């Protein structure tokens, strides 16, 4: 298992700590966003079937919101 060592073409850094996992099947490519939490856990946020060459900004922003929400909830557990 490669974990955080996984790179292109399977995985790519997007921004704000968010990575994209690429999964090809049939004639489609599924994209799943994820991030690393406390360097141990991989947290999957959202995914979609990519229809265009460019990543939809809306999907990236959704992943960033999910990441912020997750981290905030985990921080409140630690208090």
MMTF fields as JSON, N, C-alpha, C and O atoms, coordinates in Angstrom:
{
  "mmtfVersion": "1.0.0",
  "mmtfProducer": "UNKNOWN",
  "numBonds": 315,
  "numAtoms": 316,
  "numGroups": 79,
  "numChains": 1,
  "numModels": 1,
  "chainsPerModel": [1],
  "groupsPerChain": [79],
  "chainIdList": ["A"],
  "bondAtomList": [4, 2, 8, 6, 12, 10, 16, 14, 20, 18, 24, 22, 28, 26, 32, 30, 36, 34, 40, 38, 44, 42, 48, 46, 52, 50, 56, 54, 60, 58, 64, 62, 68, 66, 72, 70, 76, 74, 80, 78, 84, 82, 88, 86, 92, 90, 96, 94, 100, 98, 104, 102, 108, 106, 112, 110, 116, 114, 120, 118, 124, 122, 128, 126, 132, 130, 136, 134, 140, 138, 144, 142, 148, 146, 152, 150, 156, 154, 160, 158, 164, 162, 168, 166, 172, 170, 176, 174, 180, 178, 184, 182, 188, 186, 192, 190, 196, 194, 200, 198, 204, 202, 208, 206, 212, 210, 216, 214, 220, 218, 224, 222, 228, 226, 232, 230, 236, 234, 240, 238, 244, 242, 248, 246, 252, 250, 256, 254, 260, 258, 264, 262, 268, 266, 272, 270, 276, 274, 280, 278, 284, 282, 288, 286, 292, 290, 296, 294, 300, 298, 304, 302, 308, 306, 312, 310],
  "bondOrderList": [1, 1, 1, 1, 1, 1, 1, 1, 1, 1, 1, 1, 1, 1, 1, 1, 1, 1, 1, 1, 1, 1, 1, 1, 1, 1, 1, 1, 1, 1, 1, 1, 1, 1, 1, 1, 1, 1, 1, 1, 1, 1, 1, 1, 1, 1, 1, 1, 1, 1, 1, 1, 1, 1, 1, 1, 1, 1, 1, 1, 1, 1, 1, 1, 1, 1, 1, 1, 1, 1, 1, 1, 1, 1, 1, 1, 1, 1],
  "groupList": [{"groupName": "UNK", "atomNameList": ["N", "CA", "C", "O"], "elementList": ["N", "C", "C", "O"], "formalChargeList": [0, 0, 0, 0], "bondAtomList": [1, 0, 2, 1, 3, 2], "bondOrderList": [1, 1, 2], "singleLetterCode": "X", "chemCompType": "L-PEPTIDE LINKING"}],
  "groupTypeList": [0, 0, 0, 0, 0, 0, 0, 0, 0, 0, 0, 0, 0, 0, 0, 0, 0, 0, 0, 0, 0, 0, 0, 0, 0, 0, 0, 0, 0, 0, 0, 0, 0, 0, 0, 0, 0, 0, 0, 0, 0, 0, 0, 0, 0, 0, 0, 0, 0, 0, 0, 0, 0, 0, 0, 0, 0, 0, 0, 0, 0, 0, 0, 0, 0, 0, 0, 0, 0, 0, 0, 0, 0, 0, 0, 0, 0, 0, 0],
  "groupIdList": [1, 2, 3, 4, 5, 6, 7, 8, 9, 10, 11, 12, 13, 14, 15, 16, 17, 18, 19, 20, 21, 22, 23, 24, 25, 26, 27, 28, 29, 30, 31, 32, 33, 34, 35, 36, 37, 38, 39, 40, 41, 42, 43, 44, 45, 46, 47, 48, 49, 50, 51, 52, 53, 54, 55, 56, 57, 58, 59, 60, 61, 62, 63, 64, 65, 66, 67, 68, 69, 70, 71, 72, 73, 74, 75, 76, 77, 78, 79],
  "secStructList": [7, 7, 4, 4, 4, 7, 7, 6, 6, 6, 3, 3, 3, 3, 3, 6, 6, 3, 3, 3, 3, 3, 3, 3, 3, 6, 6, 3, 3, 3, 3, 3, 3, 3, 3, 3, 3, 6, 6, 6, 3, 3, 3, 3, 3, 3, 3, 3, 3, 3, 7, 1, 1, 1, 7, 7, 2, 2, 2, 2, 2, 2, 2, 2, 2, 2, 2, 2, 2, 2, 2, 2, 2, 2, 2, 2, 2, 2, 7],
  "xCoordList": [0.839, 0.0, 0.894, 1.814, 0.62, 1.48, 1.089, 1.932, -0.175, -0.612, -0.273, -0.689, 0.471, 0.797, 1.837, 2.14, 2.385, 3.37, 2.737, 3.433, 1.434, 0.737, 0.793, 0.484, 1.18, 1.32, 0.634, -0.02, 0.791, 0.19, 0.643, 1.797, -0.201, -1.519, -2.659, -3.794, -2.407, -3.484, -3.96, -5.154, -3.055, -3.394, -2.672, -1.566, -3.331, -2.741, -3.17, -4.322, -2.225, -2.551, -3.38, -3.057, -4.462, -5.333, -5.045, -4.535, -5.371, -5.063, -5.649, -6.499, -5.196, -5.702, -5.659, -6.54, -4.642, -4.521, -5.394, -5.45, -6.075, -6.985, -6.252, -5.555, -6.427, -5.873, -7.01, -8.131, -6.705, -7.685, -7.21, -6.074, -8.087, -7.808, -8.568, -9.77, -7.882, -8.486, -8.745, -7.848, -9.973, -10.363, -11.004, -12.086, -10.337, -10.854, -11.629, -11.184, -12.797, -13.573, -14.416, -14.956, -14.519, -15.227, -14.677, -13.467, -15.552, -15.108, -15.143, -14.98, -15.355, -15.472, -14.299, -13.584, -14.126, -13.14, -13.835, -14.374, -13.817, -14.359, -13.244, -12.082, -13.609, -12.655, -13.169, -14.349, -12.295, -12.643, -11.63, -10.422, -12.134, -11.249, -11.018, -11.908, -9.803, -9.453, -8.38, -7.755, -8.177, -7.097, -6.564, -7.202, -5.401, -4.772, -5.062, -4.923, -5.469, -5.763, -4.77, -4.666, -4.041, -3.003, -2.036, -1.558, -1.752, -0.764, -1.015, -0.202, -2.125, -2.405, -3.638, -3.661, -4.641, -5.921, -6.085, -5.643, -6.73, -7.133, -8.642, -9.385, -9.092, -10.511, -11.008, -10.502, -11.999, -12.598, -13.738, -14.582, -13.76, -14.78, -15.938, -17.08, -15.669, -16.718, -16.123, -14.909, -16.987, -16.544, -17.551, -18.684, -17.128, -17.997, -17.41, -16.252, -18.215, -17.755, -17.343, -18.153, -16.108, -15.578, -16.025, -15.798, -16.663, -17.184, -16.351, -16.425, -15.555, -14.748, -13.282, -12.955, -12.411, -10.978, -10.581, -9.606, -11.337, -11.001, -11.799, -12.966, -11.169, -11.869, -12.911, -12.6, -14.136, -15.161, -14.819, -14.599, -14.778, -14.451, -15.432, -15.038, -16.685, -17.713, -17.381, -17.584, -16.877, -16.523, -15.297, -15.237, -14.328, -13.137, -13.541, -13.096, -14.383, -14.827, -15.628, -15.526, -16.42, -17.168, -16.198, -16.4, -15.157, -14.162, -13.471, -13.23, -13.154, -12.507, -13.441, -12.995, -14.727, -15.701, -15.818, -15.84, -15.893, -15.988, -14.752, -14.856, -13.585, -12.34, -12.363, -12.039, -12.746, -12.803, -13.805, -13.532, -14.952, -15.96, -15.442, -15.616, -14.814, -14.279, -13.234, -13.273, -12.297, -11.229, -11.799, -11.326, -12.809, -13.423, -14.1, -13.97, -14.819, -15.48, -14.465, -14.691, -13.355, -12.335, -11.643, -11.336, -11.392, -10.773, -11.664, -11.169, -12.986, -13.896, -13.95, -14.227, -13.695, -13.63, -12.411, -12.452, -11.321, -10.051, -10.064, -9.228, -11.005, -11.029, -11.509, -11.588],
  "yCoordList": [-1.174, 0.0, 1.25, 1.361, 2.169, 3.349, 4.507, 5.347, 4.571, 5.638, 7.016, 7.389, 7.771, 9.148, 9.232, 10.328, 8.1, 8.096, 7.959, 8.059, 7.733, 7.579, 8.885, 9.947, 8.818, 10.003, 9.772, 8.75, 10.737, 10.646, 9.38, 8.978, 8.759, 9.219, 8.846, 9.256, 8.097, 7.672, 8.775, 8.876, 9.587, 10.604, 11.906, 11.912, 13.009, 14.319, 15.306, 15.301, 16.159, 17.214, 18.264, 18.665, 18.718, 19.735, 21.09, 21.99, 21.242, 22.451, 22.322, 21.466, 23.167, 23.205, 21.842, 21.523, 21.04, 19.732, 18.655, 17.536, 18.976, 18.042, 17.365, 18.012, 16.045, 15.245, 14.647, 14.509, 14.297, 13.686, 12.276, 12.081, 11.296, 9.921, 9.65, 9.903, 9.144, 8.891, 7.403, 6.58, 7.07, 5.674, 5.535, 6.069, 4.821, 4.634, 3.327, 2.286, 3.404, 2.207, 2.458, 3.547, 1.439, 1.558, 2.776, 2.888, 3.678, 4.885, 6.118, 7.239, 5.917, 7.037, 7.054, 6.065, 8.2, 8.334, 8.924, 10.029, 8.181, 8.7, 9.435, 9.033, 10.5, 11.276, 11.305, 11.566, 11.041, 11.067, 11.963, 11.8, 12.913, 13.793, 13.225, 12.622, 13.428, 12.942, 13.829, 14.631, 13.668, 14.381, 13.5, 12.526, 13.85, 13.12, 13.852, 15.072, 13.087, 13.669, 13.126, 11.914, 14.027, 13.671, 12.638, 11.768, 12.731, 11.918, 10.421, 9.648, 9.983, 8.557, 8.142, 7.087, 8.976, 8.624, 9.278, 10.403, 8.539, 9.094, 9.284, 8.325, 10.524, 10.851, 11.183, 12.099, 10.433, 10.653, 11.647, 11.491, 12.671, 13.711, 13.528, 13.362, 13.555, 13.456, 12.952, 12.984, 12.492, 11.982, 12.303, 12.697, 12.13, 12.417, 11.756, 11.34, 11.667, 11.187, 12.41, 13.305, 12.445, 13.603, 13.568, 12.583, 14.646, 14.74, 15.666, 15.589, 16.545, 17.501, 17.333, 16.605, 17.994, 17.888, 18.623, 18.257, 19.656, 20.475, 20.03, 19.658, 20.07, 19.73, 20.801, 21.991, 20.401, 21.393, 22.102, 21.462, 23.412, 24.222, 23.924, 23.884, 23.718, 23.438, 22.176, 22.138, 21.156, 19.912, 20.096, 19.539, 20.873, 21.163, 21.942, 21.629, 22.955, 23.764, 22.926, 23.139, 21.981, 21.077, 20.25, 20.096, 19.724, 18.926, 19.761, 19.277, 20.998, 21.893, 22.161, 22.177, 22.37, 22.582, 21.336, 21.437, 20.163, 18.917, 18.705, 18.249, 19.041, 18.901, 19.825, 19.403, 21.077, 22.042, 21.59, 21.699, 21.088, 20.611, 19.426, 19.38, 18.479, 17.302, 17.703, 17.254, 18.557, 18.974, 19.733, 19.565, 20.562, 21.309, 20.363, 20.541, 19.364, 18.406, 17.571, 17.253, 17.22, 16.454, 17.285, 16.783, 18.573, 19.456, 19.629, 19.692, 19.707, 19.88, 18.611, 18.699, 17.447, 16.204, 16.185, 15.639, 16.79, 16.778, 17.707, 17.578, 18.636, 19.627, 19.027, 19.72],
  "zCoordList": [0.0, 0.0, 0.0, 0.81, -0.897, -1.039, -0.128, 0.189, 0.3, 1.2, 0.681, -0.416, 1.452, 1.075, -0.041, -0.515, -0.467, -1.552, -2.934, -3.944, -2.99, -4.264, -5.049, -4.508, -6.304, -7.164, -8.508, -8.717, -9.415, -10.748, -11.461, -11.308, -12.212, -12.652, -11.708, -11.949, -10.658, -9.762, -8.822, -8.543, -8.341, -7.36, -7.682, -8.223, -7.335, -7.618, -6.529, -6.096, -6.091, -5.141, -5.854, -6.972, -5.199, -5.797, -5.167, -5.834, -3.877, -3.094, -1.692, -1.446, -0.782, 0.599, 1.286, 2.084, 0.981, 1.609, 0.993, 1.503, -0.094, -0.766, -1.917, -2.698, -2.005, -3.098, -3.9, -3.411, -5.132, -6.026, -6.366, -6.798, -6.166, -6.557, -7.852, -7.93, -8.854, -10.167, -10.329, -10.145, -10.671, -10.847, -12.22, -12.464, -13.112, -14.472, -14.556, -14.072, -15.18, -15.459, -16.698, -16.888, -17.533, -18.803, -19.554, -19.745, -19.974, -20.68, -19.787, -20.268, -18.496, -17.564, -16.593, -16.428, -15.963, -14.9, -13.686, -13.74, -12.597, -11.343, -10.61, -10.657, -9.943, -9.146, -7.719, -7.482, -6.779, -5.368, -4.671, -4.84, -3.885, -3.134, -1.744, -1.144, -1.245, 0.085, 0.684, -0.008, 1.993, 2.678, 3.79, 4.192, 4.274, 5.366, 6.667, 6.754, 7.68, 8.977, 9.983, 10.177, 10.621, 11.595, 11.034, 11.762, 9.759, 9.044, 9.106, 8.599, 9.716, 9.83, 9.038, 8.404, 9.084, 8.476, 7.113, 6.877, 6.228, 4.939, 5.016, 5.227, 4.843, 4.932, 3.527, 2.878, 3.069, 1.748, 1.915, 2.797, 1.062, 1.203, 0.224, 0.65, -1.052, -2.061, -3.366, -3.567, -4.236, -5.523, -6.614, -6.336, -7.849, -8.988, -10.23, -10.237, -11.266, -12.567, -13.371, -13.613, -13.775, -14.486, -15.937, -16.641, -16.383, -17.751, -18.639, -19.866, -18.011, -18.777, -18.408, -17.472, -19.129, -18.857, -17.579, -16.922, -17.232, -16.074, -14.851, -14.968, -13.681, -12.437, -12.127, -12.173, -11.813, -11.458, -10.149, -9.121, -10.204, -9.024, -7.9, -6.735, -8.224, -7.217, -6.418, -5.204, -7.09, -6.402, -5.503, -4.407, -5.97, -5.154, -3.904, -2.8, -4.083, -2.95, -1.961, -0.753, -2.449, -1.576, -0.726, 0.478, -1.35, -0.621, 0.448, 1.554, 0.13, 1.099, 2.281, 3.429, 2.011, 3.097, 3.97, 5.197, 3.344, 4.106, 4.98, 6.118, 4.436, 5.2, 6.421, 7.531, 6.21, 7.308, 8.365, 9.561, 7.941, 8.873, 9.682, 10.9, 9.018, 9.7, 10.737, 11.883, 10.317, 11.226, 12.432, 13.556, 12.191, 13.286, 14.272, 15.483, 13.773, 14.652, 15.438, 16.606, 14.8, 15.505, 16.566, 17.647, 16.263, 17.245, 18.468, 19.594, 18.253, 19.383, 20.239, 21.435, 19.664, 20.434, 21.341, 22.443, 20.863, 21.602, 22.813, 23.707, 22.84, 23.944, 25.227, 26.241]
}
